[in-house]
Amino acid sequence: MKSLMLIISAIILITGCSKSSSSNSVAAPPPCTTDSCKLVSYKWEIVSQTVQTDMGKYTYTTSQLATINWATFLFKPDLTYRSYGGQTGNYTYTTATKKMVLFDALLPISFDVAFPTLTSVTFTGDKVQMNPRTDSSIAANFEINAIAGGLYTDFGVDTSKIHFIQTVFSYNGY
């Protein structure tokens, strides 16, 4: 009886360790080939924010950006997003023009989108004229107050002398 149990155990062990056939294996999906696919395939974590002005270029470090509202983005195929801290909103993305409109607290903010690599993306904001003011839209006011205000607070820039601002957000996908 003992030898019969040993034989059965050996047969189970041998058949349990057999190599499975390749017909049961699942092929990995092909990599994304469209920008829309890339956008929704990653959690995007901020690498840098650069603000270009007529007075100079100012770059925030990763540690300065770690806890801003836009530190991370998760874009979903249903045209919604979740950012750092759980903020949610909607967005539109047009592949043909590579334009995104991000609705932050119902405020539409426009960006040119570029994918320098498969796992990196940049969002370039519109160039906003500050002095003299040529755009009194809510979006321009938001950009001036948020971005220029940050330049004053974070870099000590006298924003009354700035004529224009333009911001570039760079992210890596994980």
C-alpha positions in Angstrom: 0.0 0.0 0.0 2.9 2.4 0.9 4.6 1.7 -2.5 1.3 2.3 -4.3 0.9 5.7 -2.6 4.5 6.6 -3.6 3.9 5.7 -7.2 0.6 7.8 -7.3 2.4 10.7 -5.6 5.3 10.5 -8.2 2.8 10.4 -11.1 0.9 13.4 -9.7 4.2 15.3 -9.1 5.5 14.5 -12.6 2.3 15.4 -14.4 1.8 18.5 -12.3 5.1 19.9 -13.4 4.7 19.3 -17.1 5.2 22.3 -19.4 2.0 23.8 -20.7 1.5 24.0 -24.4 1.9 27.4 -26.2 -1.6 27.2 -27.6 -3.0 28.2 -24.1 -0.7 31.2 -23.7 -2.0 34.7 -24.1 -0.1 37.2 -26.3 0.8 40.5 -24.7 -1.2 43.4 -26.2 0.6 45.5 -28.8 2.0 48.8 -27.5 -0.1 52.0 -27.9 0.3 53.6 -31.3 -2.1 56.5 -30.8 -1.8 59.5 -28.5 -5.2 58.9 -27.1 -4.2 55.4 -26.1 -1.0 56.7 -24.5 -2.9 59.3 -22.6 -5.2 56.8 -20.9 -2.6 54.0 -20.4 -0.5 55.5 -17.7 -0.6 57.3 -14.4 1.2 60.6 -15.2 3.5 61.9 -12.5 4.9 65.4 -12.8 8.6 65.8 -13.5 8.8 69.6 -14.0 6.9 72.8 -14.5 8.6 75.6 -16.5 7.2 79.1 -16.7 8.5 81.2 -19.6 8.2 84.9 -19.3 9.7 87.9 -21.0 11.8 88.3 -17.8 13.2 84.8 -17.8 12.5 81.1 -17.5 11.6 79.6 -14.1 11.6 75.9 -13.4 10.1 74.2 -10.4 11.8 71.1 -9.0 10.0 67.8 -8.5 10.1 68.3 -4.7 8.4 71.7 -5.1 5.7 70.1 -7.2 5.1 66.9 -5.2 1.9 68.0 -3.6 0.4 70.4 -6.1 -3.1 69.6 -7.4 -1.6 68.5 -10.8 1.2 66.4 -9.3 -0.4 63.3 -10.9 -3.0 62.6 -13.5 -5.0 59.5 -14.4 -6.9 60.1 -17.6 -9.8 57.8 -18.3 -11.3 56.7 -21.7 -14.6 58.2 -20.6 -13.0 61.7 -20.8 -12.7 62.1 -17.0 -9.6 62.5 -15.0 -8.4 62.2 -11.4 -5.5 64.3 -10.2 -3.4 64.3 -7.0 -5.5 64.1 -3.9 -8.5 62.7 -5.7 -9.6 65.9 -7.6 -11.8 64.8 -10.5 -12.9 66.6 -13.7 -13.5 66.3 -17.4 -11.2 66.8 -20.4 -11.4 66.8 -24.1 -8.5 65.7 -26.4 -8.4 66.1 -30.1 -5.9 63.8 -31.7 -5.7 65.7 -35.0 -4.7 69.0 -33.4 -3.1 67.5 -30.3 -5.1 69.9 -28.2 -6.5 69.3 -24.7 -9.0 71.3 -22.8 -8.8 70.4 -19.1 -11.8 71.4 -17.0 -10.4 72.3 -13.5 -13.3 73.3 -11.2 -15.4 73.8 -14.4 -12.7 76.2 -15.7 -11.6 75.3 -19.3 -7.8 75.4 -19.6 -6.2 74.7 -23.0 -3.0 72.9 -23.7 -1.0 71.7 -26.6 -0.1 68.1 -26.0 3.1 66.3 -27.0 4.5 62.8 -26.4 8.3 63.1 -26.6 8.5 59.4 -25.7 6.0 56.5 -25.2 6.0 57.2 -21.5 6.3 61.0 -21.3 3.9 63.8 -22.1 4.1 67.6 -22.0 1.2 70.0 -21.6 2.0 73.5 -23.0 -0.4 76.2 -21.9 -1.4 79.1 -24.1 0.8 82.2 -24.0 -1.1 84.7 -21.9 -0.5 88.5 -22.3 -0.3 90.2 -18.8 0.8 93.8 -19.3 -1.1 95.2 -21.1 -3.9 92.8 -20.5 -5.4 91.7 -23.9 -7.5 88.8 -22.6 -9.9 89.3 -19.8 -11.3 85.7 -19.9 -11.8 83.6 -16.8 -9.1 81.2 -18.0 -6.6 84.0 -18.6 -7.3 85.4 -15.1 -6.8 82.0 -13.6 -3.5 81.5 -15.3 -2.3 84.9 -14.4 -3.3 84.6 -10.8 -2.2 81.0 -10.3 1.0 81.0 -12.4 2.2 84.6 -11.9 1.2 84.4 -8.3 3.4 81.4 -7.9 6.3 83.2 -9.5 6.0 85.9 -6.9 5.7 83.5 -4.0 8.2 80.9 -5.1 10.9 82.9 -6.9 10.3 86.5 -5.7 9.5 87.8 -9.2 8.0 91.3 -9.5 5.1 90.2 -11.6 4.0 93.8 -12.4 6.9 93.9 -14.9 6.0 90.6 -16.7 4.3 91.1 -20.1 3.5 87.4 -20.8 3.6 84.0 -19.3 3.5 80.5 -20.8 3.7 77.3 -18.8 4.9 73.8 -19.7 4.1 70.8 -17.5 6.1 67.7 -18.1 5.1 64.2 -16.9 6.4 60.7 -16.9 4.0 57.7 -17.2 4.0 54.8 -14.8 
